[in-house]
Amino acid sequence: GASKTLSYHIVIPAGVALNQALKENVFAIIACVQRCVPLAIIGDPGASKTLSYHIVIPAGVALNQALKENVFAIIACVQRCVPLAIIGDPGASKTLSFHIVKANLLGTSSPKEFCQQFDCLDCSHFYQCSEYSTSVEIERVLSAAIQRQEIYDNNTNTNIRVVVFVDEAGLPKKEKSDMALKVLHPYLDECKVAFVAISNRHFDSANQNRMVIVLRSLATREDLEVLALGCLGLEADTVHPRTRQFLLGICEAYLKIVNDEVFKEFFHYRDLVYLLRYIHCQQLSIGGPLRPDMRLLLHALERNFNGIERPQFMRIVEIFTRCIMAELRETDSVLQLEEEDFSSTMTIVSNALKSTQLAQDASNISMMTGHPLSPRFKLIIDPTDDQSAIRLLQQSGLLTSKSSRIFCMSNLPDDQSDLHAAETISGIKFCLEKPMTIVLMNSTRVHGSLYDLLNQNFPYTEGQSRSPAGDGGSTSDD
């Protein structure tokens, strides 16, 4: 009902189509002029090149519509201390956009001349939300940020803007989230420091009315094509026609799946991103240009669109096969899959656990262009009550006592305590520095402290990856 809502509040001339572009432009103009935020609406075909000229975009990152809008909104809002919230499904470039802005807005030290005109950002005041977040923790971060901004303001020789970044702001439990985030109200009203929050779900009305909201909708087919080309390191002008048709078929199949009543709550944007990264990793290890390969696609689907019953997975394979064949205009049996092409569950898990070295080898190749590749973490759903999956992995030799470490928690009061959570996180951080396989069991209590790690948001410094990890509001880089 978004179109009807906007047409109810805004007079639209007769004969004017209220399409998505018009709605977004009207929203941006109203939001920016009310807070004196400079606004430029770019609609020419070279818009992507314009942004990439002024902003350093990491290699391997697709400059799609979502990323462009997120980056623009963050720059505009933090420079004028306008609170901003970006809401969208997992994988919608929310956190990535913030890290790109953070790396570019360095004042006079910015890598691009365009960015040197803006204030330097101090993004040290970061808060990772979890189900156990409290208003005390959030207020502590905001108060510290305001004090830091006052110090900068008293020094007339500095042009530094403090930014409070709240990640996964929708994670606090529903019954307590309104109370935990209610502490934001006076800070959002006063706007003493810049504030950016990202979330997978909406905030309550009281908070949303105090912020500019960027709501990420389902990506278009054209935007997915840009994503696919970017993830594979290809250029639209030089990609082989059959390769492009192959990727268009993948994008079309993804749209069908996320609009399907059975799968739309199960698979998200990030699943497509890692499917494309898997294909890219395999391509780098084999060498040569990418060509339509249904067996390679099948293995990518087994790794990234699995975790469901066999009949449902077969339906996903059928959707991808049908869409790709339609794009390639192929009816030949060359693209058909045989029963022996499918892998057993143990083979999929074994290949997934053994693929770390392959990904590292591919990363060594891609690091030459500044694009390190990381293998996706594995989720094994164990339907038994006696942890049979772990024993099966140990008996098969996939997990050994020397090369793996198991962290097991439970719903018992002692396992849910802050002390035990801190001990578990400390052990995980220690193992991350070693070439070990970490197994987390019933570890929901500490997931909120590991979201950057689980989402693989790794800033790379001198070839070393770092990721924030902490408990509650206490966060550190490791």
C-alpha positions as CSV (number, residue, x, y, z in Angstrom):
1,G,0.0,0.0,0.0
2,A,3.0,2.3,-0.2
3,S,1.8,4.0,-3.4
4,K,-1.7,4.7,-2.0
5,T,-0.1,6.0,1.2
6,L,2.1,8.5,-0.6
7,S,-0.7,9.6,-2.9
8,Y,-2.9,10.2,0.1
9,H,-0.4,12.6,1.7
10,I,1.0,14.1,-1.5
11,V,-0.9,15.7,-4.4
12,I,0.2,13.8,-7.5
13,P,-0.7,15.5,-10.9
14,A,-3.1,13.6,-13.0
15,G,-1.5,11.4,-15.6
16,V,1.8,11.0,-13.6
17,A,2.7,7.4,-12.8
18,L,3.6,6.9,-9.2
19,N,6.4,4.4,-9.8
20,Q,9.3,3.4,-7.5
21,A,11.7,6.0,-8.8
22,L,9.2,8.8,-8.3
23,K,8.4,7.6,-4.7
24,E,12.1,7.4,-3.8
25,N,12.9,10.8,-5.3
26,V,10.0,12.5,-3.5
27,F,11.0,10.9,-0.2
28,A,14.7,11.9,-0.6
29,I,13.8,15.5,-1.4
30,I,11.4,15.9,1.5
31,A,13.8,14.3,4.0
32,C,16.8,16.3,2.9
33,V,15.3,19.8,2.5
34,Q,13.7,19.6,5.9
35,R,17.2,19.1,7.5
36,C,19.2,21.2,5.1
37,V,21.0,18.1,3.8
38,P,22.5,18.7,0.3
39,L,20.9,16.3,-2.2
40,A,21.8,15.2,-5.8
41,I,19.5,12.9,-7.7
42,I,21.5,11.1,-10.4
43,G,19.7,9.1,-13.0
44,D,22.0,8.9,-16.0
45,P,23.4,5.5,-17.2
46,G,26.9,6.6,-15.9
47,A,25.8,7.0,-12.3
48,S,27.7,3.9,-11.2
49,K,30.9,5.2,-12.8
50,T,30.3,8.6,-11.2
51,L,30.2,7.1,-7.7
52,S,33.1,4.8,-8.3
53,Y,35.1,7.8,-9.4
54,H,34.6,9.7,-6.2
55,I,34.5,6.7,-3.8
56,V,37.0,3.9,-3.5
57,I,35.0,0.7,-3.9
58,P,36.9,-2.6,-2.8
59,A,37.6,-5.0,-5.6
60,G,35.0,-7.7,-6.0
61,V,32.2,-5.5,-4.6
62,A,29.2,-5.1,-6.9
63,L,28.2,-1.4,-7.2
64,N,24.5,-2.2,-7.4
65,Q,21.6,0.1,-6.7
66,A,21.3,-0.9,-3.0
67,L,25.0,-0.1,-2.3
68,K,24.8,3.2,-4.1
69,E,21.7,4.3,-2.2
70,N,23.1,3.1,1.1
71,V,26.4,4.9,0.6
72,F,24.7,8.1,-0.4
73,A,22.3,8.1,2.6
74,I,25.2,7.4,5.1
75,I,27.4,10.2,3.7
76,A,24.5,12.8,3.6
77,C,23.2,12.0,7.0
78,V,26.4,11.6,9.0
79,Q,27.7,14.9,7.7
80,R,24.6,16.7,9.0
81,C,24.1,14.6,12.1
82,V,20.8,13.4,10.9
83,P,19.9,10.0,12.5
84,L,19.7,7.2,9.9
85,A,18.4,3.6,9.8
86,I,18.9,1.2,7.0
87,I,16.4,-1.7,7.1
88,G,16.6,-4.7,4.8
89,D,17.1,-8.4,4.4
90,P,20.4,-10.1,5.2
91,G,23.0,-9.5,2.4
92,A,21.5,-6.1,1.3
93,S,24.9,-4.4,1.7
94,K,24.0,-2.5,4.9
95,T,27.1,-3.1,6.9
96,L,29.3,-3.1,3.8
97,S,28.1,0.3,2.9
98,F,29.0,1.7,6.3
99,H,32.5,0.2,6.1
100,I,33.0,1.7,2.6
101,V,32.0,5.2,3.9
102,K,34.2,4.7,6.9
103,A,37.2,3.9,4.8
104,N,36.7,6.9,2.4
105,L,35.7,9.8,4.7
106,L,39.1,10.4,6.4
107,G,39.2,14.2,6.1
108,T,42.3,15.5,4.3
109,S,43.7,11.9,4.3
110,S,40.8,10.6,2.2
111,P,41.9,8.6,-0.8
112,K,39.8,10.7,-3.2
113,E,39.8,14.5,-3.5
114,F,35.9,14.5,-3.5
115,C,35.9,13.0,0.0
116,Q,38.5,15.4,1.4
117,Q,35.9,18.1,1.6
118,F,33.9,16.2,4.2
119,D,34.5,15.9,7.9
120,C,36.7,13.0,9.0
121,L,34.7,10.2,10.7
122,D,35.5,8.8,14.1
123,C,33.7,5.4,14.0
124,S,35.1,4.0,17.2
125,H,31.8,4.1,19.0
126,F,30.3,0.8,17.8
127,Y,27.6,-1.2,19.4
128,Q,26.6,-4.8,18.4
129,C,23.1,-5.5,19.5
130,S,22.0,-8.9,20.7
131,E,19.0,-10.5,22.3
132,Y,20.4,-9.5,25.6
133,S,21.1,-5.8,24.9
134,T,20.0,-3.3,27.6
135,S,19.3,0.4,27.6
136,V,22.2,0.9,30.0
137,E,24.7,-0.5,27.5
138,I,23.3,1.6,24.6
139,E,23.3,4.8,26.7
140,R,26.9,4.2,27.7
141,V,28.0,4.1,24.1
142,L,26.0,7.2,23.2
143,S,27.2,9.2,26.2
144,A,30.9,8.4,25.4
145,A,30.4,9.4,21.8
146,I,28.9,12.8,22.9
147,Q,31.8,13.4,25.2
148,R,34.3,12.6,22.5
149,Q,32.5,15.0,20.1
150,E,32.7,17.8,22.7
151,I,36.4,17.3,22.9
152,Y,36.7,17.6,19.1
153,D,34.5,20.7,19.0
154,N,36.6,22.4,21.6
155,N,39.6,21.9,19.4
156,T,39.1,24.4,16.6
157,N,41.8,22.8,14.5
158,T,39.9,19.5,14.0
159,N,37.0,18.7,11.7
160,I,36.0,15.3,13.1
161,R,32.5,13.9,13.2
162,V,31.8,11.1,15.8
163,V,29.5,8.4,14.5
164,V,27.6,5.9,16.6
165,F,27.1,2.7,14.6
166,V,24.5,0.3,16.0
167,D,24.6,-3.1,14.2
168,E,21.7,-5.6,14.1
169,A,19.5,-3.1,15.9
170,G,16.5,-5.4,15.5
171,L,18.0,-8.3,17.5
172,P,16.9,-7.3,21.1
173,K,14.0,-9.6,22.1
174,K,10.6,-8.3,21.0
175,E,9.2,-8.0,24.5
176,K,12.3,-5.9,25.6
177,S,13.4,-4.2,22.4
178,D,11.1,-1.3,22.8
179,M,12.5,-0.6,26.3
180,A,16.1,-1.2,25.3
181,L,15.9,1.2,22.3
182,K,13.6,3.7,24.0
183,V,16.8,5.3,25.5
184,L,17.5,6.5,21.9
185,H,14.7,9.1,21.9
186,P,16.5,12.1,23.5
187,Y,19.7,11.4,21.7
188,L,17.9,11.2,18.3
189,D,16.1,14.5,19.1
190,E,19.2,16.4,20.1
191,C,21.4,15.1,17.2
192,K,24.7,15.9,19.0
193,V,26.5,13.0,17.2
194,A,25.9,11.2,13.9
195,F,23.9,8.0,14.3
196,V,23.6,5.0,11.9
197,A,21.6,1.9,12.7
198,I,21.1,-1.2,10.6
199,S,18.4,-3.8,11.1
200,N,16.6,-6.7,9.4
201,R,13.2,-5.5,10.7
202,H,11.4,-2.3,11.4
203,F,11.8,-0.2,14.6
204,D,8.9,1.0,16.7
205,S,7.1,4.1,15.4
206,A,8.6,6.4,18.1
207,N,12.2,5.6,16.9
208,Q,11.4,5.5,13.1
209,N,9.8,9.0,13.3
210,R,13.0,10.4,14.7
211,M,15.2,9.0,11.9
212,V,15.6,8.9,8.1
213,I,14.6,5.4,7.1
214,V,16.2,3.7,4.0
215,L,14.0,0.6,3.4
216,R,15.6,-1.9,1.1
217,S,13.1,-3.7,-1.0
218,L,13.5,-6.9,-3.1
219,A,16.2,-6.3,-5.7
220,T,15.3,-6.1,-9.4
221,R,16.5,-8.4,-12.1
222,E,18.9,-5.7,-13.4
223,D,20.3,-5.1,-9.9
224,L,20.9,-8.8,-9.5
225,E,22.8,-8.9,-12.8
226,V,25.1,-6.1,-11.6
227,L,25.6,-8.1,-8.4
228,A,26.5,-11.3,-10.3
229,L,29.0,-9.6,-12.5
230,G,30.6,-7.8,-9.6
231,C,30.9,-11.0,-7.5
232,L,32.6,-12.8,-10.4
233,G,34.9,-9.9,-11.3
234,L,33.3,-9.5,-14.7
235,E,32.6,-6.4,-16.8
236,A,29.2,-6.0,-18.5
237,D,30.9,-4.7,-21.7
238,T,33.4,-7.6,-22.0
239,V,31.5,-10.6,-20.6
240,H,30.9,-13.5,-23.1
241,P,27.2,-13.5,-24.2
242,R,26.6,-17.1,-23.0
243,T,28.2,-16.4,-19.7
244,R,25.9,-13.4,-19.3
245,Q,22.9,-15.5,-20.2
246,F,24.0,-18.1,-17.6
247,L,24.1,-15.4,-14.9
248,L,20.8,-13.9,-16.0
249,G,19.3,-17.4,-15.6
250,I,20.7,-17.6,-12.0
251,C,19.2,-14.2,-11.2
252,E,15.8,-15.1,-12.6
253,A,15.8,-18.3,-10.6
254,Y,16.7,-16.5,-7.4
255,L,13.8,-14.1,-7.9
256,K,11.4,-17.0,-8.4
257,I,12.6,-18.7,-5.2
258,V,12.4,-15.7,-2.9
259,N,8.9,-15.0,-4.2
260,D,7.9,-18.6,-3.6
261,E,5.7,-19.1,-0.5
262,V,7.7,-22.1,0.6
263,F,11.2,-20.6,0.3
264,K,10.9,-16.8,0.7
265,E,11.4,-16.9,4.5
266,F,14.2,-19.4,4.2
267,F,16.6,-18.0,1.6
268,H,17.9,-14.5,1.3
269,Y,20.2,-12.2,-0.6
270,R,23.3,-13.5,1.1
271,D,22.6,-17.1,-0.1
272,L,22.9,-15.8,-3.7
273,V,26.0,-13.8,-2.9
274,Y,27.8,-16.9,-1.5
275,L,26.6,-19.0,-4.4
276,L,28.3,-16.6,-6.8
277,R,31.4,-16.5,-4.6
278,Y,31.6,-20.3,-4.7
279,I,31.4,-20.2,-8.5
280,H,34.1,-17.5,-8.6
281,C,36.3,-19.5,-6.2
282,Q,36.0,-22.6,-8.3
283,Q,36.7,-20.6,-11.5
284,L,39.9,-19.1,-10.0
285,S,41.2,-22.6,-8.9
286,I,40.5,-24.1,-12.4
287,G,41.5,-21.1,-14.5
288,G,40.1,-19.9,-17.7
289,P,36.9,-18.0,-18.5
290,L,33.6,-18.8,-16.9
291,R,31.2,-20.9,-19.1
292,P,27.8,-22.3,-18.4
293,D,28.4,-25.4,-16.2
294,M,25.4,-27.1,-14.6
295,R,27.4,-29.4,-12.5
296,L,29.3,-26.5,-11.0
297,L,26.0,-24.8,-10.3
298,L,24.6,-27.9,-8.7
299,H,27.6,-28.1,-6.3
300,A,27.1,-24.4,-5.5
301,L,23.4,-25.0,-4.8
302,E,24.2,-28.0,-2.6
303,R,26.4,-25.7,-0.5
304,N,24.3,-22.6,-0.4
305,F,20.6,-23.4,-1.0
306,N,20.4,-26.6,1.0
307,G,19.3,-27.4,4.6
308,I,15.9,-28.5,3.4
309,E,14.2,-31.8,2.5
310,R,15.3,-33.6,-0.6
311,P,12.1,-33.0,-2.6
312,Q,12.3,-29.3,-1.9
313,F,15.9,-29.1,-2.9
314,M,15.1,-30.9,-6.1
315,R,12.5,-28.3,-6.8
316,I,15.1,-25.6,-6.4
317,V,17.5,-27.4,-8.8
318,E,14.6,-27.6,-11.3
319,I,13.9,-23.9,-11.0
320,F,17.5,-23.0,-11.7
321,T,17.8,-25.4,-14.5
322,R,14.6,-24.3,-16.2
323,C,15.5,-20.5,-15.9
324,I,19.1,-21.0,-17.2
325,M,17.9,-23.2,-20.2
326,A,15.3,-20.5,-21.0
327,E,18.0,-17.8,-21.0
328,L,20.4,-19.9,-23.1
329,R,17.5,-21.0,-25.3
330,E,18.8,-24.6,-24.9
331,T,16.8,-27.8,-24.9
332,D,19.8,-30.0,-25.4
333,S,20.5,-32.7,-22.9
334,V,24.0,-31.3,-22.4
335,L,22.6,-29.1,-19.7
336,Q,20.6,-31.8,-18.0
337,L,21.8,-33.3,-14.7
338,E,22.0,-37.0,-14.0
339,E,21.4,-38.7,-10.7
340,E,25.1,-39.5,-10.2
341,D,25.8,-35.7,-10.4
342,F,24.1,-35.2,-7.0
343,S,26.2,-35.6,-3.9
344,S,25.3,-37.4,-0.6
345,T,24.9,-35.4,2.6
346,M,28.2,-36.6,4.0
347,T,30.0,-35.8,0.7
348,I,28.6,-32.3,0.8
349,V,29.7,-31.8,4.4
350,S,33.1,-33.3,3.7
351,N,33.8,-31.1,0.7
352,A,32.6,-28.1,2.6
353,L,35.0,-28.7,5.5
354,K,37.9,-29.5,3.2
355,S,37.2,-26.4,1.0
356,T,39.0,-24.0,3.3
357,Q,42.4,-24.7,1.7
358,L,40.9,-24.3,-1.7
359,A,39.4,-20.9,-0.8
360,Q,42.7,-19.8,0.7
361,D,44.5,-20.7,-2.5
362,A,41.9,-18.8,-4.5
363,S,42.3,-15.9,-2.0
364,N,46.1,-15.8,-2.7
365,I,45.2,-15.3,-6.4
366,S,42.4,-12.7,-5.7
367,M,44.5,-10.9,-3.1
368,M,46.6,-9.6,-6.0
369,T,43.5,-7.5,-6.9
370,G,42.6,-6.8,-3.3
371,H,39.7,-9.2,-3.2
372,P,40.2,-11.9,-0.6
373,L,37.8,-14.8,-0.6
374,S,36.5,-16.6,2.5
375,P,34.8,-20.0,2.6
376,R,31.2,-19.8,4.0
377,F,30.7,-21.2,7.5
378,K,28.8,-24.4,7.6
379,L,25.4,-24.9,9.3
380,I,24.6,-28.5,10.1
381,I,21.0,-29.1,11.3
382,D,20.9,-32.1,13.7
383,P,17.4,-33.4,14.1
384,T,18.4,-35.9,16.8
385,D,18.4,-35.3,20.6
386,D,21.7,-37.0,21.3
387,Q,24.1,-35.0,19.2
388,S,24.5,-37.8,16.6
389,A,25.8,-35.4,14.0
390,I,29.0,-34.6,15.9
391,R,29.8,-38.3,16.6
392,L,29.2,-39.1,12.9
393,L,31.7,-36.3,11.9
394,Q,34.2,-37.6,14.4
395,Q,33.8,-41.2,13.3
396,S,34.3,-40.2,9.6
397,G,37.5,-38.4,10.5
398,L,36.2,-35.0,9.5
399,L,36.6,-33.7,13.0
400,T,39.7,-34.7,15.1
401,S,40.7,-33.7,18.6
402,K,43.9,-32.0,17.3
403,S,42.4,-29.9,14.5
404,S,39.0,-29.0,16.0
405,R,37.5,-27.5,19.1
406,I,33.9,-28.0,20.2
407,F,32.1,-25.3,22.2
408,C,28.9,-26.7,23.7
409,M,26.3,-24.7,25.6
410,S,22.9,-25.5,27.0
411,N,19.8,-23.9,28.5
412,L,21.0,-24.6,32.0
413,P,21.3,-21.4,34.2
414,D,25.1,-21.7,34.5
415,D,25.5,-22.0,30.8
416,Q,23.4,-18.9,30.2
417,S,25.3,-16.7,32.6
418,D,27.4,-13.8,31.5
419,L,30.5,-15.4,33.0
420,H,30.2,-18.6,30.9
421,A,29.4,-16.6,27.8
422,A,32.5,-14.5,28.3
423,E,34.6,-17.6,28.8
424,T,33.2,-19.2,25.6
425,I,33.9,-16.1,23.6
426,S,37.4,-15.9,24.9
427,G,38.0,-19.5,23.9
428,I,36.6,-18.9,20.4
429,K,38.8,-15.8,19.9
430,F,41.8,-17.9,21.0
431,C,41.0,-20.6,18.4
432,L,40.4,-18.1,15.6
433,E,44.1,-17.3,15.7
434,K,45.0,-20.9,14.9
435,P,44.2,-23.2,11.9
436,M,41.4,-25.0,13.7
437,T,37.8,-26.0,12.9
438,I,35.5,-24.5,15.5
439,V,32.2,-26.3,16.2
440,L,29.5,-24.2,18.0
441,M,26.6,-26.2,19.6
442,N,23.5,-24.7,21.2
443,S,25.5,-21.4,21.2
444,T,22.6,-19.0,20.6
445,R,23.6,-17.1,23.8
446,V,26.8,-15.9,22.3
447,H,25.7,-15.4,18.6
448,G,25.0,-11.7,19.2
449,S,28.6,-11.2,20.1
450,L,29.9,-12.9,17.0
451,Y,27.7,-11.4,14.2
452,D,30.5,-9.7,12.4
453,L,32.5,-12.9,12.5
454,L,29.5,-15.1,11.4
455,N,28.7,-12.6,8.6
456,Q,32.4,-12.5,7.6
457,N,32.7,-8.7,7.9
458,F,36.5,-8.8,7.9
459,P,38.4,-5.6,7.4
460,Y,41.8,-6.6,6.0
461,T,45.0,-4.9,7.3
462,E,48.3,-5.9,5.9
463,G,46.9,-9.3,4.8
464,Q,45.4,-10.0,8.2
465,S,41.7,-10.1,8.8
466,R,40.1,-8.7,11.9
467,S,36.6,-8.9,13.2
468,P,34.8,-7.3,16.2
469,A,33.9,-9.8,18.9
470,G,32.5,-9.1,22.4
471,D,29.8,-9.6,24.9
472,G,27.0,-7.0,25.2
473,G,28.3,-3.5,24.7
474,S,32.0,-4.5,25.2
475,T,33.4,-5.0,21.8
476,S,37.0,-5.6,20.6
477,D,38.7,-6.3,17.3
478,D,40.4,-9.7,16.9
